[in-house]
C-alpha cells in the first residue's frame, strides 16, 4: 500500500485523512482491542476508499459514518452524543471538495471551536477510555531513534551531569560561553550518531520531554564528563583559567510519563 501511495502523489491529502481517522477512532473508542479490532476495520475502510480513488468529500463521509457506527455499537452512546464527538469530521458539501488538512488542523475560529467542543464532549462521556495523552502518538513520529535511546537512558538512570564551558573574566564582565550542555548521555545511551547530540537535545526540549537544570547532580559524576575530548577542546578555546558551569539533564514530568507509557523502563536504584 505504501508504494502505491508514493507513486500516486494525488493521494497525499487522503493519506492525511487516514492518519486523522486513526486518531479520531482511538479518541472515540479508546478500548479498541476489547471491541474486536473495530478501529482497525475503520482504518481499512478509509485506506481502501483512498486507493479506490474516491474524492476527499466521499472519504470524509465514509470516515464519519464508520466512526459514528463504531461509537454506537461499541460504546452504546446516543446518536446526539456521537454527532458532538465527531462533529469536526466534515461530510463534504455538494459539488465541493473539502481540504483534508481541515480535519486535523482547523484553520478558522469556527473549526477550532468545534474541535474544542468535541474535546469537552469526550471529557464528559464516561464511556470513553483515554488512558494515554493524545500527544504521545504525534511525539513518537517526531523522534529520531537516537532520541528514543536518550529518553530511555534518562528514564532508567535519572538526571545526568552536563556542563557549560565559559571564558573567565573579572566579575564575569565580557565572559562568553564557548560550549554548552556537554555530556556523555549520547554515548552512554548507545546513540549511533552522537555527533548530532546538540540537535537531539534541542528537539527533546522542544517536545517538552527533557529540560536542562542549573541544579547539579552527584558531583563525583562530573569528573568523568570534564575529561572528555569535547570538554577538553572547549576548555582550550576558552583560554586561560576557563570556567565550568555544572548542570544536569533531566526528564520533565511529562517526559517521565511519556517514557513510562512508550518504553520498557527498568529504573536503576
C-alpha angles and dihedrals in degrees: 000000000000092000090052091051091050092051093049106056091180090072093063093098091049089051088059089053091051089056092047090047092055092051094046091048091054090048094052095043111024092171093065099148093051086055090063097257095306093150090055089053090052090050092051091052091053093046092050091049090054093048091048089060098245116165123260092255092050092050091048090051091050091049093050093047093048093048093048090052091047092052093048096047099039104035102025093227123154124264090246092053091048091053089053093049097048097030092119092061100095119225092202130242121261109272093001129102114220115222109245095221089065089072095063106019106040105205099192133061090245093053093047090049091052091051091049091050090048090055091050090050091053092047089056094048110095091195095065118093115210104166094152133049111261091227093065093080092053093044092055088056090054098050126096115222090249090053089055088054091051092051093049091049092051091046092051099041107028128223115001130207120254132167144206121216116213138174114255117236131166109277087355092280110151093003114152134201111241098182133000139203096009112173145145094241097108092051095044091046090055097243115181093214106035090163086073092058093115093056090044092054093047091054094046091051091046090055091051094243101111135031135185113233126201086217111097123225125219106340096218089065092065093065090072095043095050094058095053117118095247092052093045090052092050090049090055091051091051092064128215119007096355120198126236120204112202117215137153138240113224143170116250117233087257091050092049092054091045091055092047090055101039106033138045102252126197105178116209117227 
